[in-house]
Amino acid sequence: MLEISTEKLLTLEDIETLYASGDEKLYHDYDLLLENILASDYLITLRQDDEICGLIRSNGDGCNTQYISEIVMKANMPHQGFGSKLLDAYLDATSNVNKIYVVSHDYYRTNFSKTWLQYKGFKILADNDGVIVYLLDRKFTY
């Protein structure tokens, strides 16, 4: 059963399972990572059969701007629509936030990721060698 939650009920084991599932280890201090995740303004988690499969977390000023720190999906779950469900839940939870940014270095440069985020309403603000920046601006009509 698929469960999406805004409750901050993550364990160290959840974090290790999710973040160690990829090809490379992005984080080495899972205790600190868990602390930072739980301190996020917004945290949306996705579980399937009680196992953590993904999360989105962001921080910002609380009402006008949020910066998505991460959209993380378990490595063996790409292209199953779970990421879209997770992002939709995040966008619902942040419906009072005017501007949402996604800043990424590599992952969100793929054609799939660009198309996916643009389909969800994000526009590319910058795309250069070092970084790609997306913005969902709910106050501005494109």
C-alpha positions in Angstrom: 0.0 0.0 0.0 1.3 3.5 -0.9 1.2 6.1 1.8 2.2 9.8 1.5 2.6 11.7 4.8 3.6 15.1 6.0 4.4 13.8 9.5 8.1 13.9 10.5 8.3 10.3 11.5 11.6 9.2 10.0 14.2 6.9 11.7 17.9 6.6 11.1 17.2 3.2 9.4 14.8 5.0 7.0 17.4 7.5 6.0 20.1 4.8 5.6 17.8 2.7 3.4 16.7 5.5 1.2 20.0 7.3 0.7 22.2 4.2 0.4 20.0 2.8 -2.4 21.6 4.9 -5.2 24.7 4.4 -7.2 26.8 6.8 -5.1 26.7 7.7 -1.5 25.9 11.5 -1.3 26.0 11.7 2.5 28.3 10.1 5.0 26.8 11.4 8.3 23.3 10.0 8.4 22.7 11.2 12.0 23.3 14.8 10.8 21.3 14.3 7.7 18.3 13.0 9.7 18.5 16.0 12.0 18.5 18.4 9.0 15.6 16.5 7.3 13.5 16.7 10.5 14.3 20.5 10.8 12.9 21.1 7.3 10.0 23.5 6.9 8.2 21.0 4.8 8.8 17.3 4.6 6.7 14.9 2.5 7.5 11.2 2.7 6.4 8.3 0.5 6.2 4.7 1.8 5.2 1.5 0.2 4.3 -1.4 2.5 5.8 0.6 5.4 9.2 1.0 3.6 10.5 4.5 2.9 10.6 5.0 -0.9 11.0 8.8 -1.3 10.9 12.2 0.2 10.8 15.9 -0.6 12.1 18.5 1.8 12.3 22.2 1.7 13.1 25.3 3.7 12.4 29.0 3.3 10.7 32.0 4.9 7.6 30.0 5.6 5.1 31.9 3.5 6.5 33.5 0.4 9.5 31.3 -0.7 10.6 27.7 -0.3 13.7 26.1 -1.7 13.4 22.3 -2.3 16.6 20.8 -0.9 15.9 17.3 -2.2 13.6 15.2 -4.1 14.8 11.7 -3.3 13.4 8.4 -4.6 14.7 5.0 -3.9 16.9 3.9 -6.8 14.8 0.9 -7.8 11.6 2.9 -8.2 12.1 5.3 -11.1 9.4 6.1 -13.6 6.5 4.4 -11.6 4.7 7.7 -11.0 5.5 7.8 -7.3 7.7 10.9 -7.7 4.8 12.7 -9.3 2.5 11.7 -6.4 5.1 12.9 -4.0 5.6 16.2 -5.7 1.8 16.7 -6.0 1.5 16.2 -2.3 4.3 18.7 -1.7 2.6 21.3 -3.9 -0.7 20.8 -2.1 1.0 21.2 1.3 2.7 24.4 0.1 -0.3 25.9 -1.6 0.1 29.1 0.4 3.7 29.5 -0.7 4.2 32.0 -3.6 7.5 30.8 -5.0 9.2 27.4 -4.9 12.7 26.9 -6.2 14.6 23.8 -7.1 18.3 24.2 -7.4 20.3 21.3 -8.6 23.8 20.5 -9.9 23.4 17.4 -12.0 20.4 15.2 -11.6 17.7 17.6 -12.8 19.5 18.3 -16.1 18.2 15.2 -17.8 15.5 15.6 -20.4 13.1 13.6 -18.4 13.6 15.7 -15.2 13.3 19.0 -17.1 10.1 17.8 -18.8 8.7 16.5 -15.6 9.3 19.7 -13.6 8.1 21.9 -16.4 4.9 19.7 -16.7 4.4 20.3 -12.9 4.6 24.1 -13.6 8.2 24.9 -12.9 10.2 27.2 -15.3 13.9 27.0 -15.9 15.5 30.3 -14.6 19.2 29.3 -15.2 21.0 26.4 -16.7 24.8 26.7 -16.9 27.8 24.6 -16.2 27.5 24.7 -12.4 23.8 24.7 -11.6 20.3 24.5 -12.9 17.5 26.6 -11.2 13.8 26.0 -11.6 11.0 28.3 -10.2 7.3 27.7 -9.7 5.9 31.2 -9.3 2.2 31.0 -8.2 1.8 34.8 -8.3 3.1 35.3 -11.9 1.2 34.1 -14.9 3.4 32.9 -17.7 
